[in-house]
Amino acid sequence: MMLLVVLTTLAATAQETPNARQARRIFEKTYNMVFGPQGATLHYDVNIVGLYKTQGTIWYKEKKQKFVDEKVNTWNDGKTAYMAYRKKKTVEIHDAQSDKKDKYSGKFKFTLDDFDYAISEDGDNLLLLLKQKRHAKGTVKEVQAWVKRGSLTPLRLRIKVAFVWTNILISNFRSGGISDNLFVFPRSQYKDWKFIDKR
């Protein structure tokens, strides 16, 4: 019993090093710059082990999001998601939180408490390393996040789900100044398209 108490104390201490605290603090600050109430926008280039590649622009504001990529324009107002597929001229309607609305993003589930954190320098930038804790329930196993020293803006992500790594390059990042109107589906622009309700 005493050995169990000692091991538990050592494990808790190992997670609370100054490096781990600094890494979590910086990751949370960057995370909030993207997903906070002020909103954010960025351009992304995604590569999932060479099997799937796409690029586009995304806007976030808390639970709301809009993105435009090579195939689809989407609006998610926090309650309903609209996915306008340009080639087919169809609009799918989903519940905002449904994983079925997007083949890939639903696979990236985690909470900030899922990980042990570490930070190191990488040239002019900072590299944040997140490794999933043993009993975490999220799907993300590991994150490598590069942020700009000073501003802490995101530059690049490598995310591991199961055994697969996804690489995301980030550019044109801006935090703040995002209007709620941006997330409202402009139905009048799609009146001649086919609507498929998947709620």
N, C-alpha and C positions, 0 to 999 in steps of 0.2 A: 504494500500500500504506500509506504513512504517513497519507494522508488517511482511509483506512478506520479506522486505529487511533485517530486523533483523533476521528472521528465516533462511534465506539463508546464512547470514554471520555466524550465529552460527553453521550451518551445515558444512560450509567450514572449520571453525575453529576446529570443532570436528574431522574432518578427518586429520588435519595437526598437531596432537600432536607429541611431540618428539618420543613417543613410536611408533606411526604409521609411521613416517618418517624412524626410525631405522628398523622397520619390513620390509618396502618396500625395503629399501636399501639392506638388507641382502637377501631377497627373490630374488631380481634382480641379485645380485652377484651369488647366487647359480644357478639360472636359466641360466645365461650366462656361467657358468662353464659346464653346460650340453649342451646347444644349441648354444654356440658361435662358432666362426670360427676355434678354435683350435680342436674342436670335443671332444667327450667323449664316454665312454663305461661303462656299468653297467649290473649286473645281477638283474632280477626282479622276484618276486613272487606276483602274482595278485590273489585277491579273491573278486569277486563281490557278496556280501551277500550270499556266499555259493553256489550260482547257477552256477557260472563259475569260474574255477580256472585254472591257467596256470603259467608256469615259463619259463624263457629263458634268453637270453643275447641280448642286443641291443647296437648298435653303432649309434651315431648322429654326424652330422657335418652340422650346419646351416639347410638347407632344405633337406639334404640328410639323409637317415637312412638305416640301415640293422638290421634285427633281426632274431634270430633262436629260435623257441620254440618247443613244443612237437609235433606239426603237420606240421609246415610250415617254410621254409626259405624264407626271402624276401630281395630284394634289391630295393632301391629307390634312383636314382641318381639326384633327383630334377626335372626331366622331366617325367620319366617313372618308374613305379613300377612293379616289377616282383615278383609273389607269387608262390613258388614251393611247392605244396602239396605232401608230400612224399608218403602217403598211396595210393592216386589216380594216382600218377605219372603224374600230370598235372601242367602246368605253366599258371597262369592267368596274363595277361598284362593289366595294368590300367594306366590312367593319374595319375601322381604323387600326385596331390592334390585332387583326387576323394575320397569321403567318402565311395564309394561302395567297395573299395578294402579291407576294414577291418570292420567287423561287430561292433566292440567296440570302437576303437580309434577315429572314426569320431564323436562320441557322446561327446568327451571331448574338447569343444571349448571355448576359452576365450582369452582375452587380459589382460595385466597387469593392465590396467586402469579400469577393471571391478570391482575391489574389494576395500574394506576398509581393512586396515592391522593392525595387532597387534602382539606383541611378548611377550613371557614369558619364564621363565626358566623351564626346565623339567629334573631334575637330572643333569647329566653332559652335557645335550644337550639343544638346544633352540627349542622352539615350535612356529612356525609362524602360525597365524590364519588369513585366508582370507575369508571375507564374501562379497557376491555379492552385489553391489550397486543396488539401486531400479530400475533404467532404463537400466541396462547393458543388452547387447544382447547375451552374451555367454550362453552356456548350463550349465557350472559349477556354482553351487550355493554356494559352500563352499569348502575350502581346509584347511586341517590341515597338516602342513609339519614340520617334525623333521629334524634338521640339526645338525651336529657335531659342538660343540663350538670350536672356533679357526679356523679350516679349512673350516667350513661352507659346508662341503660335505653333500649331501642328504642321509638320512637314512631310512625314511619312509614317506608315504603319505596316507592320507585319503581324498578322493574326493567325493563330493556329487553332483550327477546329478539328478534333480527332487527330488525324495524321496529316492533314492538308493545310498548307500555308497559303494565305491570301496576302498579296502585296498591294498597298494603296499609296500612290503618290498624291500629295495634296498641294495645290497652288491657288493663287488668287483668294486667299483666306481673308475674310472680314468679319469681325464680331460687332454686332449692334446695328441699329438702324433698319431692322427688318419689320415691315408692316404686316399686320394680321391679314390684310386684304390679299396678300400674295398667295395665301393658302386656300382661297375660295375658288372652287371649280367654276370656270367660265362657261356655263352650260350653253349659252347662246352661240358660242363658237363651234359647238359640236352637234347642233340640232339635226344635221343630216346623217350622223353616224349611228351605228347600231349600239344600243345599250344592253349590257348583260348584268343583271343584278345577282351577285354571288353572296349576299349577306345571309 
